[in-house]
Amino acid sequence: MQYETVFILTPVLSDAQMKEAVEKFAKMLTDNGAEIVNTEEWGLRKLAYPIEKKSTGFYSLIEFNADPQVIRKLETEFRRDERVLRWLTFRQDKYAAEYAAKRRARRAQAAAQPAVVEPVENKED
C-alpha cells in the first residue's frame, strides 16, 4: 500500500541535524521493507498554532510503499524522538497516488529546465 507521512521537526535544529533526523526515519522505513518513493524537505515554516511554545518548524514529507505493520513502528519512532513535534501518516487512494505522481513529474520537469534570465537593456540618453 502507498502511504505519505508529513512530520514537523523542532526549529532549534541545525540543517545537518534536521537532515540526519529525516534520514533516520527513511532508514527505519527501508530497514522494515518499505520502498521510499519520494522525499521532500519543505523547510522552516510558520505553524498554524504554537506547539511546545514554538511557532515554526521544519516540515518534511516521505512517500513510501509498505505493509500496514510498518506504520505502527514508524509512529512509535516518532513518539520516541523528542525532535518531532507533530506527524500525520495516511494511506493514499488511487486518486491521491495519481496526483502525487503528477506533482513529482512537474517538480522534476521544473528542476530540469534551466532558469531563463532576461537580458537587461542599457539605455543611455
N, C-alpha and C positions, 0 to 999 in steps of 0.2 A: 504494500500500500504506500501511497505517496503522502508525505507529511511536510509541513512547513512549521518552523518554530522561529519566533522572534523573541529575543531577550534583551533586557536593558542592564548594562553594567554600570557600576558606580562611577561618577565622573572624576574621582580623585586618582584614577589610574593613569599611568603614562601610556603612550601609544604602544610601547613594547609589551607592557603588562596586559593591555587590552587585547592585542593580537595573540598573546600567549593563552589568555582565557578562552578566546574563540577557538584556537587550535586544540585546546584541551577537550572541549565539548565535541568538536568534529572528530578527534581521535577516538573518544569514547564511543561515538556512533559507529565508526568503521570497525573498531575492535569487537563490537557486538553484531557485526554482519550487515550493517546498513550501508547503502550506497549513496554517497553525497552527490546530489545533482547540481547544486548551486550554493554559493555563499556570497553574502553581500554585507559590507560594513557601511552602515548609513551615517556613522559618525556621531558627534556630540549634538544632541538636540534638546530642546526645552521640553520638559514633561508637562502634561496637562494639569497635574496637581503635584504638590510636594510628596516625595516618598522618602522616609527616613531623614527628613529635613534637607533633602536635596531637590533642586529644581531642574537639574539637567542630568543626562545620562547618555552613555554610548549605546546606540542601537545596533543590533546585528541580526541577520536573517540567515537561516540554514534551511535549504530544501533537500529532502532525502527520501529514499525508498527504504522501508524497514518493516519488520514484523511488529505487531502491536505491543509485544512484551518489551521491546526496546524503549518505548516511550516512558514506561514506568521507571526504568533505570536512568534515563536522561533527566527526568524531572526530579528524581532523588538526588542526582548530582547537582542540579540547580539549587535545591533546598540546602545542600551541604556547603555550597560555595558562598562565602559571605560577600563576594564581589557582585553577585547577581541581585538586582533589585526586584525585577518582575520578569515573567516569561509567559508566553502563550504558544501552545502547540495545537495544531489542528490538522485533521485529515483532509486532503484535497479531493473533492469530487472531480469528475471528468472535465467539467467546465473550468474549475479553478486551475487544474493542471494545464489545460489548453491555454488559458490566459497567462499563466506563469511562463510557459514555453515561448509565447509570442513576446512577452516582456523581455525575456532573456535574449531573444533574437534581435529585438530593437536595440537593446543595450549594447550587444556585440557589434551591430552594424554602426551605431553611433561612435563606438570606440575605434573602429577600424578606419573611419573616414578622417582624413587629416583636417585640422582646423583651417578654415579659409580666412585669410587675412586680407582685408580690402586695402589697396594702396591709397595712401593719403596724398592728395594733390597739394602741391605747394603753390599758392597763388601769391604772386608778387605784384604790387601795384606800380 
